[in-house]
Amino acid sequence: MYYLCFILLYLRSLGFDIDNEPFQKHAKYFRDALVLDNAKLVNKRSDFLTAFFENLLLNDQNDLSSERMYEELGIPSYQ
């Protein structure tokens, strides 16, 4: 996840005091949210990535479970 280093450096340069703990704790969710946001689909989904960063930067309480993401997308969960 080389882009994680750039995200952390960028956010720190903006004055945010964050570490990589949220990224470690929700690694699968973050990865899937990035894929969905960058997918070349008719229905591109950025709401999952937005939810992640709302929790990270605004101390919001969005559900970051992959199971909920898959359920909302209407696809079966995988391990």
N, C-alpha and C positions, 0 to 999 in steps of 0.2 A: 504494500500500500504506500508507494512512494508519494502519492498525492497527499497523503495524510500529513507528511512533514511540511509540505507547502501550505496546507490549510492552517496548521498550527502556527507556523511562522507568520503567515499573513494576519491571522486573528490577533496574535500577540503584538504585531506591529501597529495594530489599531487600538491597542491598549487593553485588550481582554486578557485576563489572568486565567488561563485554562491549561489543563494538562491532557494527556491522552487517555485518561481513565474512561470517559464516556465513549470513546471510540473503541476501547477494549471491551467494555461491558456490552456494547450493542454492535459488535463488529459485523455480524451477519446481517442485521437490519440495515446498517449503514451501507454495506456493500450492495445489497439488493436495492436500496433507495437510490444509490448512484446509478446503477444499471438502468432502473426504470426512468430516471430523469434524463439519461443520455441515450435511451433507446430511440431508434428511428421507427416509432410506432405511430399509428394514426392517433391513438389516445395516449400521448406522452403524459407521464405522471410525475409531477414535481412535489406533490403534497406530502409524500413520505419523507423526502429530504428536508423539506421545510419544517416538518414536525421535529425532526432530529435537531436542527439548528435552533428552533424555538426553545427546546429543552436545554440545549447547551448554552445559549447566549441570554435567554430571557427567563431562565428557571421555570419554564412552563412544565406541565405534567402530562404531555402527550404519551399515549400508549405506544411504546416502541417494540412491541413484540412482533416477531416475524409471522407468527400464527395469525394475528389480526390483519397484517398486511395481505397475506395470502387469501384469507377469508374475504377481505374487501375486494380483492382482485378476482375472486371466484375461481381460484386455482387450488388444487390440493397441496397441502403442506408436504415438504420433503425434509429429510434429515440432513 
